[in-house]
Every structure is written in C-alpha cells, then in structure tokens.
Amino acid sequence: MLDERKKRMPFIKRFLALWCSGVMIVTGCGDRQIFDETGLATAVGYDLLKDGNIRGTAIMPSINPEAKKKIQIFSATGETSKSIRDRVNLQSDKRVLGGQIRVALYSENLAKRGLGSIVDTLYRDSSISSRVYLCLFEGETYDMLTYPYSEEGNIGIYLYRMIEQNIEGEKIPSSTMHEFFRAYYDKGIDPIMPYIARKGNELQIKGIALFQGERYVGWITPKEAFLIKLMHGKFSIGSYDTSVPAHIFGEEPKSRGSKKDRVQLVFDTISSKSQIDLTQVSPPLFDIHIRLHARILELTLPLKLENAKLMKIMENALEKEIEKELQKVVSKLQGLDVDPAGFGMVYRANRRGMANMTQAEWRKMFKEARFRFHVKSTIIRNGVMD
C-alpha cells in the first residue's frame, strides 16, 4: 500500500505543476488593471445640447495624496457615450474605467428624447455592473455634478447611498439598470427611475420619473410611488401618512375648513400583500385586493386607542382613504398613458393567445381599463400620541 502511494506522488506533483502553470498563463493573458494607472468614475451624467450632441460628465475620486481636491471632474461632448469616454480619456492622466460607477444621471431634455440607445451602451459594457442606479435629474446634470457642495464629498457615492437607503426603507421602488431594461423590453409594463432635484446646497429625491418606453413623460410624488408599489408588490417596512375627517371619531370641528377639521395619522411598519384579478376582459376590469397591516405611530387627536370601536373606525377610515388615493393614482397614470404597475403583464398572463400582444395594443386597452380596489387593514398596535 505504501509503495503504491510512493508511485503516485510524482504524478500528483506533475499534475499540480501543470495546473499552476496553466492558471498563470491564463491570468497573465488578461487585461491587467493597475490601480495607480486607472481612474475609477463613481457617477456619470448626460445632457442633451442644443446642437443635438450629448455632454457627458464623470466624477472620479483623486487618489493622489498631494492633490488639493479630492474629486476630479471631466466633461466632454459627443454623439455617443463611447466617443464621450474616449474624449474624457484625452483629458485624464489615468485610463478612465466605469467599473465603479454607482449612479448614472440623465437630464430631463435628454430623457424626453429617449434613453434607449445611451442606456443600452452602458448595459453592454461588461465592466459596468447592471446594478448601477439610473436617475433623472431636474435640470442639467453637469450643473449638478460640478456644484461645490459643502459636505457631501464624493457626490457619486453620496447619491448612491441616498438612493440605496430610500429603497431599503421602501420609500421608493428600486430602479437599477437591469430593472430598467427588463421593464423596457417587457410587454405590459413601463420603466421608472428616481427623480432627483437640487434645492440650494441639498439634493433630494423629488419623486419617481415615468417613462413611456424609452421616453420620459412625467413624474409622481414618493407618496404616489408608494401606492403603486402597494398595489403590485409586498411591503415589509413601509410608512404612510394621511388625514381623515375629525367628525368620524365623534369630534366636532372647531372651525369649518381649517386643518383642525382633520386628524393627521402616521402609520409605519406597514406590511402588505396584494392580488390583482382580471375580472373582465373587454374593456379590462381589474379587482385589486390589498391586505394591509400597520402600526399607528402618531396622530394629532388625543384618542383612547385601547377603545376597540375607535380602532375599527380608524381602520375603516384608512381603507377608504387608501382606496380613494389608489383610484387617483391610476387615473393619473392613464392620463399619462404609462403603466409602471404592470397591469398589462397581468392581462397578458390571464388571456390565452395574448403572448404576442404589442405595447401599442395594451396602451389602447389600458386607457379604457377600470380598476376596483379592495383594501383590508389591521392596525396591529398603537405608538406615540401627539
């Protein structure tokens, strides 16, 4: 037995030596990226110029410890994102790479013309992650990226973290490059992306930009985006604030038409499940059933929340208020002729022979569609009372 093992040892050694040589040859043939010789962009912005060209702006952190500025900004114009990158490289002492891009921004004017080709170029670049967040900016992205912010530091990383924490907190829907393209190519749903604005020295998520295919057509508030997510998804940690008439709790209004007539309610720890049923085919009629659990966090009326009757009144008020707001949001989407909730996908999945339904056919049906919302809420426990 021992002799047999001794005979095998030379063979094993030769095999390991051959395997190691192969690995070294393969890795040596790859395109090596030396850190000190590369510039890693963290954010890029694209604007449409008056002559029809596109201006691209890239933000890169400076790794030179002697540099006074910790951020490098490069900007160039061209007809395609590839030509813009080539011109940016002509300005830089390092090879500009997109492997660390976290956020890609687009101006409103460019988005109104259509983002299909420019996003497609990014998507096909194997060095760029498909989890890059795409955003629409209110104004010129060049002005936004070159603004001398006092505290944000690397604006690319700051934007990424701002979007990430709002997605994780279920304030806005996720919109990575992969998710944008999936909605863009699917039939029966339209893509979305966060709508960023700058107010003075501060950046904020103003809402959600709506696209009809590749073209930007309008935007909705974060509260309206919450409702879209509510009707077509699961919530686990969302929050929602609303107001209901004070008289439903037996309170007499002190002055008609004032804010005192209404009670402000804030709910958090919302969890929900929804089911969309296609009840009628032509014109389409959808029944949307939403089961909602929420915690009352704050209210502006001193109510005895241990009173089961009052809690039931509050649940009924919340259900009616959400059903009313859902109807308003759907009407707004029909007016803009966009379907970010994906009702078209539900329609296609529930109709035989509709696998080849075109987006134009669905848009015609979506305008005539009707929606009935059935919200059932349970307020699981109370919280702070103001």
C-alpha positions in Angstrom: 0.0 0.0 0.0 2.8 2.4 1.0 4.7 1.5 -2.2 1.7 2.3 -4.3 1.4 5.8 -2.7 5.0 6.5 -3.4 4.5 5.7 -7.0 1.6 8.1 -7.3 3.4 11.1 -5.7 5.4 12.1 -8.8 2.2 12.0 -10.9 0.4 14.3 -8.5 3.3 16.7 -8.3 3.5 16.9 -12.1 -0.3 17.5 -12.3 -0.2 20.3 -9.8 2.8 21.9 -11.5 0.9 21.8 -14.9 -2.3 23.2 -13.4 -0.4 26.1 -11.7 1.3 26.9 -15.0 -2.0 26.9 -16.8 -3.5 29.3 -14.3 -0.6 31.6 -14.5 -0.7 31.7 -18.3 -4.4 32.4 -18.4 -4.3 35.1 -15.8 -1.3 36.6 -17.5 -3.1 36.9 -20.8 -5.9 39.0 -19.2 -6.2 42.8 -19.4 -4.4 43.8 -16.2 -5.7 47.0 -14.5 -3.1 48.6 -12.3 -4.8 50.7 -9.7 -2.4 53.7 -9.8 -2.9 53.9 -13.6 -6.7 53.9 -13.7 -9.3 56.5 -12.9 -12.5 54.9 -11.4 -15.6 57.0 -12.2 -18.3 56.8 -9.5 -21.0 58.8 -11.2 -21.7 59.9 -14.8 -24.2 62.4 -16.1 -25.5 63.0 -19.6 -27.2 66.2 -21.0 -28.7 67.0 -24.4 -27.1 70.0 -26.0 -28.7 72.4 -28.4 -26.8 71.1 -31.4 -28.1 67.6 -30.7 -24.8 66.3 -29.2 -24.6 64.8 -25.7 -22.4 66.2 -23.0 -21.1 63.6 -20.6 -19.7 64.4 -17.1 -17.8 62.0 -14.9 -16.8 62.2 -11.3 -13.7 60.4 -10.1 -12.1 60.4 -6.6 -8.5 61.6 -6.6 -6.0 59.1 -5.1 -3.1 61.5 -5.2 -2.4 62.4 -1.5 -0.8 65.7 -2.6 -3.9 66.8 -4.6 -5.8 69.7 -3.1 -9.1 68.5 -4.5 -10.3 65.0 -3.6 -12.6 64.9 -6.6 -11.8 65.1 -10.3 -14.4 66.2 -12.8 -14.2 65.5 -16.5 -16.6 66.6 -19.2 -16.7 66.1 -22.9 -19.3 66.1 -25.7 -20.0 63.6 -28.4 -22.8 61.8 -30.3 -22.4 58.5 -28.3 -21.3 57.6 -24.7 -18.3 55.7 -26.2 -17.0 58.8 -28.0 -17.5 60.9 -24.8 -15.4 58.4 -22.8 -12.7 58.5 -25.4 -12.5 62.3 -25.2 -12.6 62.2 -21.4 -9.6 59.9 -21.5 -7.7 62.5 -23.6 -8.1 64.9 -20.6 -7.0 62.4 -17.9 -3.6 61.2 -16.8 -5.2 57.9 -16.0 -7.3 55.5 -18.0 -10.9 56.1 -17.1 -12.9 53.0 -16.3 -16.5 52.5 -15.5 -16.2 49.5 -13.1 -17.0 51.6 -10.0 -19.9 53.7 -11.5 -22.7 53.6 -8.9 -25.1 56.1 -10.4 -25.9 57.3 -14.0 -27.9 60.5 -14.3 -29.8 61.9 -17.3 -31.2 65.4 -17.8 -34.9 65.9 -18.5 -34.4 67.1 -22.1 -32.3 64.0 -22.9 -34.8 61.7 -21.3 -37.7 63.3 -23.2 -35.9 62.5 -26.5 -35.3 58.9 -25.4 -32.7 57.0 -23.3 -32.8 53.6 -25.1 -29.5 53.8 -27.1 -27.4 55.5 -24.4 -28.5 53.2 -21.6 -28.1 50.2 -23.9 -24.4 51.2 -24.4 -23.8 51.2 -20.7 -25.7 47.9 -20.3 -23.5 46.2 -23.0 -20.3 47.4 -21.2 -19.1 44.3 -19.4 -17.0 46.4 -17.0 -20.1 48.2 -15.6 -22.4 46.5 -13.2 -26.1 46.0 -14.2 -26.9 47.1 -10.6 -26.0 50.8 -11.3 -28.8 53.1 -10.3 -30.3 55.2 -13.1 -31.7 58.6 -12.2 -33.4 61.5 -13.9 -32.2 65.0 -12.8 -34.3 68.1 -12.8 -32.1 70.3 -14.9 -28.6 69.8 -16.3 -26.6 67.0 -14.8 -23.3 69.0 -15.5 -24.5 71.8 -13.2 -25.5 69.2 -10.5 -22.2 67.2 -10.6 -20.0 70.3 -10.7 -21.8 72.2 -7.9 -19.5 72.9 -5.0 -21.3 71.0 -2.3 -20.0 71.8 1.2 -20.5 68.4 2.9 -21.4 65.6 0.5 -17.8 64.8 -0.5 -17.8 62.3 -3.4 -21.2 63.2 -4.9 -21.4 59.8 -6.7 -21.1 57.8 -3.5 -23.5 60.2 -1.7 -26.1 59.8 -4.4 -25.7 56.0 -4.3 -26.2 55.9 -0.6 -29.2 58.3 -0.7 -31.0 56.1 -3.2 -30.0 52.8 -1.6 -31.3 53.8 1.9 -34.6 55.0 0.5 -35.1 51.8 -1.5 -34.2 49.7 1.6 -36.7 51.8 3.6 -39.3 51.1 0.9 -39.8 54.9 0.2 -39.2 54.4 -3.5 -39.1 51.4 -5.9 -35.8 50.1 -6.9 -34.6 51.0 -10.4 -31.2 49.5 -11.3 -30.1 49.5 -14.9 -31.1 45.8 -15.1 -34.6 46.5 -13.8 -35.0 49.5 -16.2 -34.1 47.3 -19.2 -36.3 44.5 -18.0 -39.3 46.8 -17.9 -38.3 48.5 -21.1 -38.3 45.2 -23.1 -41.2 43.5 -21.3 -44.7 43.9 -22.8 -47.3 45.4 -20.5 -45.1 47.5 -18.1 -43.2 50.7 -18.3 -39.8 51.6 -16.7 -39.3 54.1 -13.9 -36.3 55.8 -12.2 -35.8 58.2 -9.2 -36.3 61.8 -10.0 -33.6 63.9 -8.3 -33.7 67.7 -7.7 -31.3 70.1 -6.2 -32.5 72.8 -3.8 -29.7 75.1 -2.8 -26.9 73.0 -1.3 -29.1 70.0 -0.9 -30.1 67.1 -3.2 -33.4 65.3 -2.7 -35.5 62.6 -4.3 -38.3 64.7 -5.6 -40.3 61.7 -6.9 -40.3 58.9 -9.5 -39.9 59.6 -13.2 -42.3 57.8 -15.5 -41.3 56.5 -18.9 -43.4 55.5 -21.9 -40.9 53.0 -23.3 -37.7 54.9 -23.5 -39.2 58.4 -23.3 -39.8 60.4 -20.1 -43.3 61.7 -19.9 -43.9 62.9 -16.3 -43.3 62.2 -12.7 -45.2 61.3 -9.5 -44.5 62.0 -5.8 -42.9 59.4 -3.5 -46.3 59.0 -1.8 -47.9 58.1 -5.2 -45.0 55.7 -5.9 -45.7 54.1 -2.5 -49.3 53.4 -3.7 -48.1 51.9 -7.0 -45.8 49.6 -5.0 -48.7 48.8 -2.6 -50.9 47.6 -5.4 -48.3 45.5 -7.1 -46.0 44.1 -4.5 -45.2 43.2 -1.0 -44.3 45.7 1.7 -42.4 44.8 4.9 -41.2 48.1 6.5 -43.0 50.9 4.7 -44.7 54.0 6.2 -47.6 56.1 5.2 -49.2 59.3 6.5 -52.7 60.6 5.7 -55.5 62.6 7.3 -59.2 61.8 7.9 -62.2 64.0 9.0 -62.2 64.6 12.8 -66.0 64.0 13.0 -65.7 60.3 12.3 -64.2 60.0 15.8 -67.1 62.0 17.3 -65.1 65.2 17.4 -66.9 68.4 16.5 -64.7 70.7 14.3 -63.8 74.0 16.0 -63.8 75.9 12.7 -65.0 74.8 9.3 -62.4 74.5 6.5 -59.4 74.6 8.8 -56.8 71.9 9.4 -58.4 71.3 12.8 -61.3 69.6 10.9 -58.9 66.7 10.0 -56.8 64.3 12.0 -53.3 63.6 10.8 -52.4 59.9 11.0 -48.9 58.4 10.6 -48.5 54.6 10.1 -45.3 52.7 10.0 -44.1 49.1 10.0 -46.5 48.5 7.2 -46.6 45.1 5.7 -48.9 44.2 2.9 -49.8 41.6 0.2 -51.8 42.3 -2.9 -53.6 40.2 -5.5 -54.6 41.5 -8.9 -57.5 39.7 -10.7 -58.6 40.3 -14.2 -62.4 40.2 -13.7 -63.4 41.3 -17.2 -61.6 41.1 -20.5 -63.1 43.9 -22.6 -62.8 46.6 -21.6 -60.4 45.3 -18.9 -61.7 45.4 -15.4 -59.2 44.7 -12.6 -60.0 43.9 -9.0 -57.1 44.7 -6.7 -57.2 43.1 -3.2 -54.7 44.6 -0.7 -54.3 43.1 2.8 -52.5 45.7 5.0 -51.1 45.5 8.5 -49.8 48.8 10.0 -48.8 50.3 13.3 -50.3 53.7 14.2 -47.2 55.7 15.1 -48.6 59.2 15.6 -52.0 61.0 15.5 -52.9 64.6 16.2 -56.0 63.9 18.2 -56.0 62.6 21.8 -57.9 59.4 21.3 -58.2 56.4 23.6 -56.6 53.8 21.3 -57.4 50.9 23.7 -61.0 51.5 22.6 -61.7 48.8 20.1 -64.6 50.8 18.5 -62.3 53.8 17.8 -59.6 51.4 16.3 -62.2 49.9 14.0 -63.3 53.4 12.9 -59.6 54.2 12.2 -59.1 51.1 10.2 -62.2 51.8 8.1 -61.0 55.4 7.5 -57.6 54.2 6.4 -59.1 51.7 4.0 -61.4 54.3 2.4 -58.6 56.9 2.2 -56.1 54.4 0.5 -58.8 53.2 -1.9 -59.5 56.8 -2.9 -55.8 57.7 -3.4 -55.2 54.5 -5.4 -58.0 55.5 -7.8 -56.5 58.9 -8.2 -53.0 57.5 -8.9 -54.4 55.0 -11.5 -56.3 57.8 -13.2 -53.1 59.9 -13.4 -51.2 57.0 -14.9 -54.0 56.5 -17.5 -53.8 60.3 -18.3 -50.0 60.0 -18.9 -50.5 56.7 -20.8 -48.0 54.8 -18.8 -48.3 51.5 -16.8 -45.4 51.3 -14.3 -47.5 48.9 -12.1 -47.5 46.3 -14.8 -51.3 45.7 -15.3 -50.5 44.8 -18.9 -48.4 41.8 -17.7 -51.3 40.6 -15.6 -53.7 41.0 -18.5 -51.3 39.1 -20.9 -50.8 36.3 -18.3 -54.6 35.8 -17.9 -55.6 35.8 -21.6 -54.9 32.9 -23.9 -53.4 33.9 -27.3 -52.1 37.3 -26.0 -48.4 36.2 -25.7 -47.6 38.4 -28.7 -49.6 41.4 -27.6 -47.8 44.6 -28.5 -47.3 47.5 -26.3 -49.4 49.7 -28.6 -52.3 47.3 -28.2 -52.0 47.3 -24.5 -51.9 51.1 -24.3 -55.2 51.3 -26.1 -56.8 48.9 -23.7 -55.1 50.5 -20.6 -56.8 53.8 -21.3 -60.2 52.1 -21.2 -59.5 49.8 -18.3 -61.3 50.2 -15.0 -60.0 49.4 -11.5 -61.7 48.4 -8.3 -59.7 48.5 -5.1 -60.5 46.4 -2.0 -58.3 47.3 0.9 -58.5 45.5 4.3 -56.4 46.9 7.1 -55.4 45.8 10.5 -53.8 48.3 12.9 -51.7 45.9 15.0 -50.7 48.2 17.8 -50.5 51.8 18.7 -47.5 54.0 19.2 -46.9 57.7 20.1 -49.7 60.1 20.5 -49.2 63.8 19.9 
